[in-house]
Amino acid sequence: MRQTRTLLILDLFRQPNSFLASEAADIARRLEADGAHVELVSAVLEDAASREQLARTIRDMRPAIAILLRAWDAELIELVRGALPSATAVVRFARRGVEGALDAHFDQVVDDPEALVAWARGESIEGGARFVPVKARALLQ
């Protein structure tokens, strides 16, 4: 029987009332359907106090994998990494295959939800973000 590991999904924003859509709930459902225990944290990081609260929350959870849906600076990634147990992998879920300037700061970059599930299961995957052109009509379906 496979041991259930805690996976942390961080749905972080720089400001309240963000226009950014989030796949957090969908990703959490896919991982849970595969047997993972998922903790979802959604937070607005406006100031030092909110960043410290996030760090305390992460330390208390002690996840095996931390998945960031967005990161806007290396300082944020280091805050997350510093609050995690040393063996915890820090992963960026790349929206629609968009490469990020901060990708080198992550242990893994995954742009497909099914690949993320496989990687969380311990399978070897081809990581990285691969751009796939999408027509607007396809987004509405």
C-alpha positions in Angstrom: 0.0 0.0 0.0 1.3 3.4 -1.0 1.9 5.9 1.8 -0.2 9.1 1.4 1.9 12.2 1.3 0.7 15.7 1.9 0.8 18.0 -1.1 0.5 21.7 -0.7 -1.0 23.9 -3.4 -0.2 27.6 -3.0 -2.6 29.9 -4.8 -0.9 33.2 -4.0 -1.7 36.7 -5.2 0.0 40.1 -4.9 -3.2 42.0 -4.4 -6.8 41.4 -3.5 -9.4 41.2 -6.2 -7.0 39.6 -8.7 -8.4 39.0 -12.1 -6.3 35.9 -12.4 -8.3 32.7 -12.8 -7.1 29.8 -10.7 -6.9 26.1 -11.5 -6.2 25.3 -7.8 -9.4 23.4 -7.1 -9.2 21.4 -10.3 -5.6 20.4 -9.6 -6.4 19.5 -6.0 -9.3 17.3 -7.2 -7.0 15.4 -9.6 -4.4 14.8 -7.0 -6.9 13.7 -4.4 -8.5 11.3 -6.9 -5.1 9.7 -7.2 -4.9 9.2 -3.4 -2.9 12.3 -2.3 -3.8 14.3 0.7 -3.9 17.9 -0.6 -3.9 21.1 1.4 -4.9 24.2 -0.6 -3.8 27.6 0.7 -5.0 30.8 -1.1 -3.5 34.0 0.2 -2.9 37.6 -0.7 0.7 38.7 0.1 0.4 42.4 0.5 2.9 43.0 3.3 5.5 41.5 5.6 2.9 40.3 8.0 1.0 38.3 5.4 4.3 36.7 4.2 5.2 35.7 7.7 1.7 34.2 8.2 2.2 32.2 5.0 5.6 30.9 6.3 4.0 29.8 9.6 1.2 28.0 7.8 3.7 26.2 5.5 5.9 25.2 8.5 2.9 23.7 10.3 1.8 21.6 7.3 5.2 20.0 6.5 4.2 18.9 3.0 6.2 16.5 0.8 5.6 18.7 -2.3 4.8 22.4 -2.5 3.1 23.5 -5.8 3.0 27.2 -6.6 0.5 28.3 -9.2 2.3 31.7 -9.6 5.4 33.4 -8.3 6.4 36.9 -9.1 9.9 37.1 -7.6 12.7 34.9 -6.3 12.1 36.2 -2.8 8.7 34.6 -2.7 10.1 31.2 -3.8 12.8 31.4 -1.1 10.2 32.3 1.5 8.3 29.2 0.6 11.4 27.0 0.4 12.7 28.3 3.7 9.5 27.3 5.5 9.5 23.8 4.1 11.3 20.7 5.3 14.6 20.3 3.4 13.5 17.3 1.4 10.3 19.0 0.1 10.2 19.7 -3.7 9.1 23.1 -4.9 7.1 22.9 -8.1 5.7 25.5 -10.4 2.6 24.6 -12.3 3.0 26.4 -15.6 -0.3 27.8 -17.0 -0.7 26.7 -20.6 3.0 26.0 -21.1 4.3 29.5 -20.4 8.0 29.5 -19.5 8.8 31.7 -16.5 11.9 33.8 -15.8 12.0 32.2 -12.3 11.8 28.6 -13.5 15.4 27.9 -12.5 14.4 28.5 -8.9 12.1 25.5 -8.9 12.9 21.8 -8.5 10.4 21.0 -11.2 8.2 22.9 -13.7 5.1 21.0 -14.9 2.5 22.3 -17.4 0.1 19.4 -17.6 -2.2 18.4 -14.7 -1.9 14.7 -15.5 1.9 15.0 -15.6 1.8 16.7 -12.2 -0.3 13.8 -10.8 2.2 11.3 -12.2 5.2 13.3 -10.8 3.6 13.5 -7.4 3.1 9.7 -7.5 6.9 9.4 -8.0 7.0 8.7 -11.7 9.6 10.2 -14.0 8.2 12.8 -16.3 9.5 15.2 -18.9 9.3 18.6 -17.0 9.3 22.1 -18.2 6.9 24.4 -19.9 6.1 23.8 -23.5 4.2 26.5 -25.4 1.0 25.2 -27.1 -0.8 27.8 -29.2 -4.5 28.0 -28.2 -7.3 29.7 -30.1 -9.7 31.8 -28.1 -12.6 29.6 -29.2 -11.0 26.6 -27.6 -10.9 28.4 -24.3 -14.6 28.8 -24.3 -15.4 25.1 -24.8 
